[in-house]
Structures are given as structure tokens and as C-alpha cells.
Amino acid sequence: DLGLDITKLSARRFQTVPNSRTLYLEVNLENGALFVKEKIDREKICKQTIPCLLHLEAFLENPLELFRVEIEVMDINDNPPSFPETDISVEISESAIPGTRFPVENAFDPDVGTNALSTYAITNNNYFYLDVQTQSDGTKFAELVLEKPLDREQQAVHRYVLTAVDGGLPQRTGTALLVVKVLDSNDNAPTFDESVYTVNLRENSPVGTLVIQLNASDVDEGLNGEIVYSFSSHNTPRIKDLFNIDARTGRIEVASEVDYEESNTHQINVQAKDLGANAVPAHCKVLVKLVDVNDNTPEIGFSTVTESVSEQDAPGTVIALFSVSDRDSGENGQMSCEILGDVPFKLKSSFKNYYTIVTDGLLDRENTDSYTITVVAKDKGQPSLATSKSIKVHVSDENDNAPRFTQAFYDVYVTENNVPGAFIHAVSALDPDIGQNALITYSILECDIQGMSVDTYVSINQDTGYLYALRSFDYEQLKEFSFMVQAKDSGPVELFSNATVNVIIVDQNDNAPSVIAPIGKNGTAKEHLPRSAEPGYLVTRIVAMDADDGENARLSYSILRGNEMGMFRMDWRTGELRTARRISPKRDPQGFYDLLIEVRDHGQPPLSSSASVSVILVDSVVEGRSGDRGSASKAKETSLDLTLILIIALGSVSFIFLLAMIVLAVRCQKDKKLNLYTCLLAGDCCLCCGSCCSRQSRGRKQKKLSKSDIMLVQSTNVTTGVGPVGQVPVEESGVGSVGGGFGSHHHQNQNSYCYQVCLTPESAKTDLMFLKPCSPSRSNDADHTNPCGAIVTGYSDQQPDIISNGSILSSEVREQII
């Protein structure tokens, strides 16, 4: 009947709007049949209202369609007429003339139409007959009409059976015993001015409000002319509840609340009867018309509400469907609706008294994650009445915001000689989304630092953004480097942002000064001082270097011992050794002075080196120099044979070393093609150091293993305890003594080491697995694109420390490993 496809009723969510009357009906979504769900009692639902209609309001979604179906409940003759009492008494004066009418108690039949009360009947007799009349509202009432005069002396009481018959098929009847009592006569009956009175009354009038003042007259005198007013038996019980009548004055007042929405008119049947004997009552009708008052607020009923809407939904998305109603009439029942507040929603009228709430623009959950929508319905009465209802709609999140770092650039200061695996800084990014869309993971973008992957220098915790140093940094080798970190969310379409981390190595005082001049033999430099030297004579100048920087490299010079006689003074800034006085044969009988010079830096704690200088007193400068030449020539002759032997030995060692390097390079080239993890699974934890060991540093002296020579490779294996092992070549070289270190207690050696370690991330533990010397690996490709930056300086030597499981190994264990 509605022109719908039955197969799509379930898919389009066919629904009925619930109300008190639609509980009796239901729609079968499989065949579209409208069927009775519960037994329908028309009299209970509609009482006397004709027609009796059930309103079924239904709607479908996608797209939204509304339908209004009216179902008329047809009456059946299931109720017989009934009288309010089984015995009905009527008193009639014997002086009543034929044709006098006497009202009889009405019977009530809850059925309507043809099934309602149709007529009345009375037992056949010679004195009375029934005149059945129809009122304006269609109800039937009977009047007993006298056909011939009564004689009380002959028969004082007449009994008849009064029957009420309805019009149904088959007919149903109800009976009562009609008792007619014949009274002595009262000749004149009261009379009303009018037979029908019409009165207008505002609904909700207070109790006691005057409806009408009735006045009936009787020309008799005494008790026969004194009138008493009352409601006639024709009135319904509801009339007696709503109104009162004063028996003496005929004043009708409001007895309880009169409601226009219940019934807009009331008919009151009033009788006036004198107090005389055999009084004959007079009757009139009072028609009370109620005037509507705006006493009902509009009603709002939501049929469907969407709990959440996506922030990416287009404008016009339906949020809710609701209806409004007002029981008042006229302008009092005319309504208008609006949404309160400045919210991105609007109303659309989709059907009579039906509205939809739709979005009025794009939503942004990051600005507002939920809205309380308040709908106000207002009628046009005076004064106007309004009602409101609120719904709450949540805005669901979409991944429309990329993570943002708190800083675009991070400057991280790390003191050199740090413990590998130590925490150095934390980067942080924020994402205004929620849930998976705001779950951030951190990573380091691949780049090269000094020809090596940034992953061998630092690592990052992907959940917290904590940065860890994977190796011990050396300020003398690498002053600064930079790399990029990335923050990525976990939304369906991943969004990300980058930030630059600049790691600045902070210098430590880890290099002692190195004395490079004057040059001497057997650890002692010899200088000649003429006996005729004046005070302030420059004996020599101590020259020293420190591989550190800043205050750690600022040097001061002093004489530790050998100057007990106060012969010399030392300039602590320049290292110049000068005479403090003239040479006296008495005070200086010996021919030489053995001085111990200390060179100290200004680091914290300070480091120092010492140099031995032997000052020999000579008669003249020329004598001292000639003595040197003679001794030098003798030394040259005696050492000639030893030099030749050393040259031959060095050549042999160099040849063997070169041959070994060629063999090692060929082997390492093959090992590069092997998968490192294959070797690990085979149980071989000692892998060849690929790129490092293929190139040997030439011309460098051996040095001891230092902390910076150890680089960590992360291990991710938790089950077996054996993590992935990587080969990372690390190189280290220092600033050696110019011309050889004289008198320095800090030996300078150079070498590089290949090693292999297993590191559990963030555990600060390192398992040393393989260590052997090798040459440094450098990348000189200037055209290679590299997001990392590094500042590299010279190399410095230091006593090596081997880190294992977060602690420094003892010298004995270190020797066993090497």
C-alpha cells in the first residue's frame, strides 16, 4: 500500500514510532503484513469517540521516509445496554393530565453506531407508553407519556419492565423494573424561562466559579410553590463530578477541573420541582461551551538519535529525528522549533510536526569532542509555552593531525668517554588525536656519520623517544654530529613529522700534556749554561701539547726539583727556563743541575707530564757546542751497524705484513656476501669485521684499546639470550709527539679495533664477543646525500677500557680478552 519494496524493509530499518496505541499493531518485515499484536477493545481505547482510529507512524532510513497510517477500529456488538439501577421509581400525581411526560433513567451501551442503544420498550399497559427521543449528541433517551388519567385510589403503584435494545445483530437488551407511584396532585408545575441555556466557560476555571444562575417559577403558593433544583437523571456521572448545583438558589458552579482537551462541551440537564404534594418537575438544558486556554506545553519525542558522528562527515549528516505535538487547539497548538546555542547543527522540517537534526558544517574533534544539542519547541499562545529536550552527540576521531615535536631542533650535550648504552636525551612529540591515531612511535632516519650508519652511534626507544648512546664518544675524534628523528602515529593512514637532533660532544680532561721539546736521549735533555751567563739568560724552552680543548688544554709549567739553590726560574705560561742569578763558584761548585720540569693542564682533575733537563755549566757557549759535536760523531759511528740491522728487519716485517693484508682483504671480501644472521644461527659469534678489516692503516703505531674503540650493536633476541651480532669497525688515532715524545710519561700509540658485541637495548649491558685490531673505515664520497652531519677532529690516544655488562673490565681480564 505504501509503494515500498518488501525485500528492503529490514535493510532500510523500517521502524514504527512508539506510542500508547501502536502497541496493538505490528508490521511483519518479511511480507509487509500489518497484523494485530494484542486484542483490541474499542470501548477501552476510544470510549464513545467515532470513528475510533489508531495512528501508526512509521519511517525508513537511507533515505529517510515517513508514513502515517490510520487504522479504523470497527465496533462489534459485544456490550448489552444496562441501566444504572435495577429498580427505577417514578412518582406521578394523580392530577397529571394525559400527555404528561416523565423522564426515565437512561440505559448505557458502550458500543457505538448501529451497535449502540437504539430504542426503549415497556410492558404493554393502558396508562403509559414510551416516547424515545434522540439528543443533539445522538444519544437516545425515553420519556414515559401518560395516556389516560391515573386514579391513586384504584391503583397506587404500577410495575412495568423497561427494556433497552441496541441496534446490533443479534440485538442485545438490558432491563430494569419500572415502578410508577401515583401521588396526590399538585396542580401547577414550575417553569423555566428557557428550555436551553448556552454558557461559555474558560477551561481550568477555579473550583466554585459560577457557571449559570437558573431561575424557575411556580404560581402555586406555600410548599407547592417553593422550588428545589437538582440534576436530572439524564446527566452522566462525569457531569456530576464537574459541576454542583445549589438546590435552593439554582446556582451551578464548577466542582472540579474542566479540561478543554478532554471535552469542549458539556450538557447539564436540570430539573426544578416544588415542595408541594404531588409536585411535577420542570426540566431545562444548560449547554456549557469551554473556551480553550494555553495550558499544555508542547511535547518533544525523539524517534532516533545517532550517538556519534565522525569529524569527517559531510554537512547535512542526519543526527536525530523527532516529533512535536501540542494538545491545545488553534494558535495555542501551533508550534515552532529551534536549536539553542551556537552549535554546528540545524533543523530541517521533513514532515508535518517532524524534524531532523543535521550537521551544519564540518566538525573538529580536537576543538570540541562532544555537543549537547538542546531543541526548544514553543507554541503561539498568549502567554507562549515552551519545552526543551537535549541530546548529547560525540564526535568520533579521525587521523587528521600529524604528530608534532615539542622542538624542531634539539641540542644534546654528551660528555665524552660516556658509558655505551647510556641515556642522553628524550625527544617528545604530541598528537591531538586520540586512540590509535595518537599512538606515536619514534625512529631515527637512516644516515651516515663518518661513513658509518647512525644506528651504530645512537638508538631510540620507539615508545618513549628516549635516546641512548651506543658507543663511547671521543671529543678529539668527533666534536659534533646531527641526525633526524621521526615521530609517526598509528592511524589507518600514518602521519609523521621530523625533528633534527644535534649531538654536541663535551670535552673531558682525558689527555695528559705531551712534552715535544727539547729533544734528548735516554729521557733527559742536556742544555749548556755558560758560567758567565747573566741573570735572565734563556737556558731552554719547554714545548708541550695537549690534545684536549679549552681549559683542559691550557698548560702551566713549573720546576718540581733540582732548583734548591734558586739558580733558575720558570715562566709558567711560556715554559721558558731562565737563570735567576749569576753563577758563583762558591754557591755552585758542581758542574751541572738535574732539573725535573712538570707540565700541568687546567682540567678537572688536572693531568700532568714531566721532563728531565740536565743543565751543564760550561766556560763558554762554543765549548759546549763542540763537545756535543764530538760526542755525536762517536755515537754515529758506533750506531751505524745497529741502524743497518734495524732497516733490514723493518723491511722484512713490512713485506710479511703486506702479504697478510692481501690475504685478509680477499677473505673479507668473500665474507661480505654472507648473511651475518646465518653465521649467528650456526653458532659462530665471531664474525669477520667486513669493511673495517679490509683496509689497514699504514704508518701508524700500535696503541692500546680505548673506551671509544668499543661500539655497541643492539640485540633484539630475548628468547635465547643471543642477540643479533653486527660487525662495526671503529678507528681511533691521537695527536702524537712532534719529533717524538721527550720525557713524557704518557706513551702515544695508534691502532684500530674490530669487535663484536651483543647489546640488550636500554639495559646498559654489553656482552663482548670478539675483539681484534683493524684499520679505520672512512667514507670520502662527497656526493653521497646524508641527513646526518658530523664534525671530526684529530685522534687522541688513551689507555683503553673494555666495557662488559656495563662495567669496566680489570687489566687481567682485558689481557685475557686481547
KENULO-509341 format. One record per residue (C-alpha): x, z, y. Coordinates in steps of 0.001 Angstrom, whole numbers, plus 500000, padded with zeros to 6 digits. Layout:
N
XZY...
This chain:
818
500000500000500000502911500673502367504653497409501569507693499122500023509873498192497087509184500848494444512671500474492985514224501555496272512191504724496847514810507008495287517769505169496796516302505456500279515443509124499731511665508871500026510508512288501274507297513893502483507157516265505422506153519631504003503044521386505367500310523612504058498076520719502989500545518358501377501215520903498626498218519415496801499722515921496636502886514362495331504354510871495035505866509580491812509078507838492906509243505808489712505903503979490052504876504850493609501661506561492482500130509220494730498668511907492485497037515307492779499531518077492168497184521077492377493417521489492114491731520739495436488927522932496735487419521088499676485487524137500845488679526219500948490662523597502829488159522174505311485175524512505152482345522606506914484527520011508578483562516395507934485448514364506991487971516525505112491333514836505488494726515593504020497560514147506103500640513048504210503634512250506428506497510525504644509773508955505693512605506951504230516257506765505248518690503882505635516981502600507717514653505304508934510931504508508464507968506822508982504493506585507467501312508597507915498802508568505075495327510080505343493599511176502159489893511996502404488699514714500060485244513798498850482786516609498283481108517242494940478020519374494446479836522350492951478179525097495012474442526055494936472700527246498102472497531017498459470572533415500656472331536347502313469834538748500687467755538529497559464716540046499330463572538670502655460954540587504624458736539061507299456274541084509306453244539225510691450474540622512795447054540029511577446193538733515023448583535847514612446779532607515051447196529635512733450223527582513627452341530612514496455856530163513289458098532810511760461814532094511141463095532683507670466637533732506686468771530642506217470466529852502962474095528759502997475628525945500982479380525431501411479074521810500324478684519106502935476978515773503328474386514944500743475542517905498666474688520308501487471441522196501922468671519630502008465344521454502171463424524667501502460360525226499328457883528095498914455428529052496258452094527306496801449631529534498683446692529361501041448205531055504081451632529596504730453718526512504488457377525865505317458431523643508174462068522554507587463908521520510737467380520209511486469551521698514212471836519745516507474822520522514312472970519139511252472158522426509593468692522983508080466506525995508773462957526853507692460100528376509604457123529980507965453983528474509556450677530319509357447857528031508185444924530438508463444474533921509880445549536926507897443497539932507072445597543002506516442592544860505060442214542221502370445929541837501558448660543767503345451618542185501525452200538631500380455082537792497995456405534270497549459504532705496022461609530982498687463758528198497254466699526408498938467502522977497482470609520872498139470807517069498014473339516710495230472926515039491898471991517008489979470391519245492537471336522908492803468957525592494063469020529129495313466054531522495506465028534696497275461890536827497259459945536374500496457840539465501317455285538979504089453963542216505557450800541958507614450773544247510667448247545265513124448002542911516083449834542896519371448108540217521369450918538901523666454459537981522657457490537960525021458548534633526524461951533342527773462435531352530946464104528569528933464302527788525302468015526710525510470682528181527794474098526476528292477112528570529341480805527689529939483315530345528865487119530329529104488806530887525799490753534118525359488364535871527742488828539640527564486502541744525443483445542748527488483339539546529536479744538619530439478528535500528683474931535437529958472222537818531153468984536966529327465557537837530631462319537650528637458905538727529938455793540209528274452454540583530128451421543468527951451800546985529156453445550055527718455291549739524444453704546382523842455426545064526984458810546785526511461222544162525129464148544624522774466754541872522435468690541061519258470470538268517458468131536385515221468775535939511560469710532274512155473126533273513520476187533018511355478246536142510680481010534745512930478644534795515935478001538469515376481779539075515279482461537203518520479553538407520683477481541514521383474010541755522908472563544750524709469215545452523127467688546804526347469167544514529004469697541264527111473328541139528312475546539094525963479262539979526106482472538882524375483188541167521403486465539659520138488915536854520915487288533473521326489654530616520474489049527050521616491274525743518814489015527428516218485747526104517620484983524729521059481226525562520988479113528448519707475323528566519372473743532015519727470120532485518558468452535381520366465055536928519795463061539145522158460472541487520682458251544008522370457791547566521172454104547277520721452352547319517452452328544064515589454860542601518111455507538880517929459160537965518744460188535178521081463330533081520414465858531150522504469251529491522046472422530162524067474947527308523784478422528639524674480965525929525522484590527144525536486996525913528195490489525232526843493367527360528170497036526501527647497646529364525247499579527591522484503258526759522768504484523520521271505805523712517724509030522025516552509597521231512891512857519718511619512431517406508656516106516605508023519361517828509532522866516487508996525274519408508698528384517493509742529325514232511427532678512513511413534562512238514672534950508524513924531224507819513528529883505246515962527491506214518774523886506179517624524502508012514334521348509937513330521897513699513218518388515082512709514686514157512547511992516479513879508344516500514950506492518367517706502846519468517889500556521486520177497170522893519181495843522682522716493931519653523981494119517401526996497124517889529231497689521252527600498534519407524393500666516651525925504404517321525412507843516161526451511159516862524671514755517131525859518161518405524714519660521275526685523219521297527952525931518706528309526388517618524708527182514127523374523733513730521816520428512230522933516825511940521755515096508803520550511342508611520052510839506977516661507128507647516007504187509482517537505432513013518154508540512271516055512064512219517473515564511615516171518745513194517494521573510642517662525157510742518909525660509578522481529345508699522430532474509291520374533257512812519167536637514534519157537025517447516757540241518548518440538290519198521658535124520616520065534764521246516339531040522066516355527989521719518577524847523794518891522058521366519762519044523016521401515831520978521585513178522069524091509535520932523807507362521532526898503666520844527401501985519705530640499622522634531018499407524954534023501424527022533613503577524979531283504615526465527943507799525579526124509538526314522851513036525586521625514914525291518359518629524971517749520689523354515033524419523506514509526386520354513702530025520472512628532439517662513481534500516726510430538159515935510942539797512515510751543532511923510703543756510624514269546651512750515541550284512342514571552498515436514295554420516234517483557697518092517565557939521012519948561089519370521316562162515765521421565826516815521240567297519848519500570782521124520329572067523144517373575288525129517747577100525829514476580333527796514323582985526030512279584022527398508895580390528238508178579365529098504648577960525992502909574218526253502418573725528491505456570627528232507643571496526669511009568209525938512789564480525313512385562563522344513731558845522602514194556048520081514660552384520669515426549358518643514345545963519367515970544160518054512869543148520384510030543403520470506249545438517749504585545544515873507872547596518726509357549810519415506316553260518475507623556331517586505576559762517253507108562556514885506167565875513620507506566154509905508240568986508256506366572099507536508420575885507705508124578281510225509619581960509289509335580995506715506734579079509241504618575349509911504207573806512534506454572346514100503289575855515325502436576062517209505744572654518839506194569412519313504304565898520263505416563135522238503773560242519778503692557658522540504094559190524810506764561527522479508695564483524822508139567837523042508430570784524020506216574441523038506397575640521545503100579321521859503940581726523927505924582334522172509255585753521877510872585816521623514653589235519966514577587832517207512371584252516826513697583109518125517040579533516863517138577101514688515222573425513841515509570642512678513230566877512213513305564247514325511570560775513086510797557509515033510578554768513338508539551234514559507859549358514184504560546289512283505752544902509187503997546866507107506489550052509078507072551097509536510682554551510666511759556892511304514681560640511738515038562990514055516881566747513987517386568918516901516269572336517155517888574640519471515916577470520844518046580368522449516164581630525584517917585367526152517656586791529214515915590294530534516201591310529360512748594654527687513620597761529660514492600163528251517103602861525938515742606350526013517297607737522492517607610827523073519790613635523964519914614712522432516598617006524490514429618313524841510909617539527480508338614723528775510541616940529660513513617636527596516614621042528035518222621432527889522004624686528334524016624873530501527121627909530260529437629315533668530328629362532518533936625586531869533978623737533213536958620539535271536670617596532891536099619680530459534058617402528379531733618595529110528220615885527125526383612176526417526432609866527254523555607320524480522963604284525253520743600939523637519958597557524969518758595028522708517052592129524821518377590371524301521699589687526286524849590761529909524865591705529589521213594425527105522241595670528864525367599141530245524443601337533014525747604994533635524939606909536910524553610163538334523135609483540590520165613006541868519571616665541187520333616362541844524076617022545537524012619793545119526621617380543358529001619540540258529083616650537777529030613199537306530403610455535084529040607836533224531120604639533958529180602938530846530500605603528104530141607742529530527317610938529263529408613701531670528289615954532601531244618687535130531908617598538270533681621088539343534884624761538393534853626755538727531660629012541814531700631916542207529228631221545916529067627489545693528515627678542542526414630683542915524191629114540897521338629268537113521437625629536347520525621993537533520768619409537085517975616001536800519658612602536755517897610061534882520074606312535312519478603743532661520442600182534080520568596867532376521336593902533973523162591325533648520426589287536463518949591033537669516885594296536195518209596710534336515918600438534110516418603640532445515171607244533375515728610526531548516259614107532793515886616578531821518596620257532707518393621877532680521844625666532295521563627847533260524517630483530614525334633063530348528054631677527040529279628909524593528511631362521891527441632912524151524812629537524895523313628603521236523039631947520162521467631615522911518894628269521533517976629633518015517528632394519186515212630158521160513012627631518343512946630183515790511767631279518077508961627716518665507913627079514931507958629991514248505625629055516992503196625379515920503073625948512188502617625903512310498871622795514540498800620877512125501089621577509194498813620262511118495818617082512063497688616446508430498710616700507225495118614398509991493866611809509323496581611749505608495748611153506315492069608323508735492805606707506264495217606763503494492633605156505676489961602564506910492471601654503352493490601245502313489847599000505293489170596866504474492186596307500899490986595177502099487544592916504725489104591352502189491500590452499844488644588884502674486673586908503996489617585593500504490406584027500412486941582631503932487290580798502943490470578478500781488448577442503684486227574398505828486957575520509322487883572492510867486221573256509086482938576587510849482917574914514139483677572393513797480846575266513028478493576626516478479291579606515303481337579526517314484549582866515992485787582285512593487346584830510383488981584969510587492722583877506994493431584535505865496934586932508724497707589382508338494864589623504561495198591681504878498355594715507179498623596063508392501852599638507300502295602342509028504184600518512383504242601924515584502871600052517731500415598042520609501750596160523496500244592400523300499638590403524493502642586760525531503051585954522331504850587170520357501810584168521579499863580896519737500292577676520644498517575235518306496838571699519559496363570436520327492899566707519994492193566763520840488482565038524164487878564168523955484195567581523530482579569688525116485292571830521976485544571094520170488752571918516602489686575574516235490406576957513934493032580407512856493999581216513293497645584740512642498909585843514911501723589014514456503758590935516948505837594093516479507850595710518537510567597932518217513578601383518662512158604501519881513918606136517355516120609551516744514675608970519378512006607854522967512394610681525255513529610436528916512888606683528647512238605176530928509635602163528572509328603050525746506942601497522336507544600308520353504534597845517476504270595706516274501408592077515409500499589954516601497605587233515087495480584943517607493944581568518026492366579169520902492910575659521908491895573542523447494684570185525070494463568543524358497868568209527407500108569801529726497535573183529780499277574745529461495830577216526791494789578486526112491296581930524478491437582184521954488661585084519605489437587906519501491938590890517206492305592896515736495180591968512364496532592170510315499717589646510277502549586919507718502790586167506250506181583808503591507383585200501283510030582263498912510149581355498996513831578414496605513354576529498913510978573349500305512529573460504093512283570912506544513721573490509307513443576247509988515903579448511965515425582471512969517498585636513092515354588942514624516392592287515198514715592625517132511489593952520643511213595323522443508186594238525805506988594544527950503898591827526588501562588954528757500354586816527757497393583149528798497673581325529519494419577820531029494280578012531924497970581321533908497755584999533139498306586993532942495087590080535051494686593502533434494714593860533912490937590575532188490173591442529471492723594719528762490968592939528528487617590437526003489048593157523879490648
